[in-house]
Amino acid sequence: MTESEGRADIGSLRISKDRKYNDRPSRRRWRWIVYPLLLVVAVGAYFLFREFVKPATKVRTATVTLLTGSEATAELVATGYVVAQRKAEVASKGTGRLERLEFEEGDTVEAGEVIAELDNDDIRAQLNQARAQLRVAEVDTLNTGRQIRRAQELLSSGSIPRTDFEQAETAYLTAQARVSAALAAVASAEVALENTFIRAPFDGTVLTKNADVGEIVAPFASSATSKGSVVTLADMNSLEVEADVSESNIQKVAPGQRAEIILDAYPTVRYPGRVKKIVPTADRARATVLTKVAFDSIDAKVLPEMSARVNFFVQSDDTTAAIEKPTLVVPDDAITTRNDARVVFVIEQDYVTARTVQIGRQLNEYTEILSGLQEGDKVVLTPPGKMETGQKIEITY
């Protein structure tokens, strides 16, 4: 290849400045359309589904209920428990193995009736021994009595010196002392034997059985393996309700005040009662005063330790005061204020709706609702300040 031909080939590789390159890839204009469209869709989806992804507000709830006429007229409501005023842990004064147990839970006993018996063979043997010693002492007294009478006759005739008579007298007095000691030993053995019998201190019902036959029973449960009491006995005619009344409301309660007792186990049954006593001390921790309410009438449904509610009525001589019709109420914590109006947030499925209500009387921890709600509506307790209609909620309890 010649030199001129090589230069021609190299020259063909030069870039022409006049040439236009239209074959370069152009910008993809579709991106300017798709990206804004995706942004619009994302924003719309956020506003559309934000209620579903937004965390729910946890709330406590209550139900709109009807208070009965008596509850609506009550001046004060308190809670408490049924307690037997005569109740005893019946135990033994002696120590021994439980040999016989005559009663179980629910059985009734009479005062003085034997509930249980301890093993007492050894004590019976001691009693028999004491009685035998008593007979020996009585025979000795009889013998020394005869001797002192003969000595007195001989002394009167001058047949014996006075010292012999004094010895006979001493023997007789000693024999009498032995009789007294033997009588005391018999009484002691009889008491020890009686202590092996566990008797009912009053008429009542056996609530619990605390020991079984074969177990060791000891006073005050002196041993870790012994039982302190055999049964728990209660007088069912002495049942009362001990209710805790707040210090701020104790002025509304007075002895003799009319009351109504409602057991949680039987909410439709109402027992008339009266305030029996206000215990003259307060519970510092709970700021309450213990009030005892006696039943005017009672039946077999009432049992110790049952929880109860007590309605205290306005003091009046008219015990047959008219009972008002049932009243629609909600707990005080359910009512809040929005724009100077009383509002209650009602739960509808998983969301809340604010309803304006008209309120009436204050009935202890409840408020009367004149309009705006219906019985059975579920409402939010202590609603947050930012709660509004349509807000999603989660019920905690």
Sequence and secondary structure as in RCSB ss.txt:
>XXXX:A:sequence
MTESEGRADIGSLRISKDRKYNDRPSRRRWRWIVYPLLLVVAVGAYFLFREFVKPATKVRTATVTLLTGSEATAE
LVATGYVVAQRKAEVASKGTGRLERLEFEEGDTVEAGEVIAELDNDDIRAQLNQARAQLRVAEVDTLNTGRQIRR
AQELLSSGSIPRTDFEQAETAYLTAQARVSAALAAVASAEVALENTFIRAPFDGTVLTKNADVGEIVAPFASSAT
SKGSVVTLADMNSLEVEADVSESNIQKVAPGQRAEIILDAYPTVRYPGRVKKIVPTADRARATVLTKVAFDSIDA
KVLPEMSARVNFFVQSDDTTAAIEKPTLVVPDDAITTRNDARVVFVIEQDYVTARTVQIGRQLNEYTEILSGLQE
GDKVVLTPPGKMETGQKIEITY
>XXXX:A:secstr
  HHHHHHHHHTTS  TT   TTS    TTHHHHHHHHHHHHHHHHHHHHHHHS  EEEEEEE EEE HHHHHEE
EEEEEEEEESSEEEE  SS EEEEEE   TT EE TT EEEEE  HHHHHHHHHHHHHHHHHHHHHHHHHHHHHH
HHHHHHHTSS HHHHHHHHHHHHHHHHHHHHHHHHHHHHHHHHHTTEEE SSSEEEEEE   TTSEE GGG STT
SBS SEEEE GGGEEEEEEEEGGGGGG  TT EEEEEETTEEEEEEEEEEEEEEEEEETTTTEEEEEEEESS  T
T  TT EEEEEEE   S TT      EEEEEGGGEEEETTEEEEEEEETTEEEEEE EEEEEETTEEEEEES  T
T EEEES  TT  TT BEEE  
